[in-house]
Amino acid sequence: MSVREKKVAAVADLKDRMSRARVIILSDYRGMTVAEMTVLRRKVRESGSQVLVVKNTLARLAAREAGIEDLDPLLKGPTAIAFGYEDEVSLSKLMTQFQKDFKAFELKGGVLQGQVVPPEGVQRLADLPPKEVLLAQVTGAFQAPIYGLVSVLQGNIRKLVYALEAIREKKAAGE
């Protein structure tokens, strides 16, 4: 396989990963040791995601083919790209925590739903509660009006019962 064929295959592989990923986070790993990068790769893999060190030109070509615009400013210097396939929040939390733990590691930004986001956007995404908590909050928000309606209806029924009981007592006292 020639060098050109290898590069074409690498671009196709990156395009496929970018198309499947729910979130993509780009980082600068300059100054990190091999051991630190190994820890990062292991933690990312455990979360159901993947991290690759890629050449910027290949990543740029793959992004264009995947329909991701404006990624060029993030592709400067050494770049590690993390692909989150399961959910957006867990990978963002992991990468921002890794940035706090290792000063040499720096987030460049990310891609969420085809849109490029700055490092602050990745941080805001990491600050979201886990998916299960968000689903519980949404469920609670849907249930609250229903519980309110049931309570109001029960109050009216209760008042009707009290009124009927008062009428019955009045008739019983009148006899």
Secondary structure as UniProt FT lines:
FT   HELIX           3..20
FT   STRAND          23..28
FT   TURN            30..31
FT   HELIX           34..46
FT   TURN            47..48
FT   STRAND          49..54
FT   HELIX           56..66
FT   HELIX           72..74
FT   STRAND          79..84
FT   HELIX           88..101
FT   TURN            103..104
FT   STRAND          106..112
FT   TURN            113..114
FT   STRAND          115..117
FT   HELIX           119..127
FT   HELIX           131..174
//
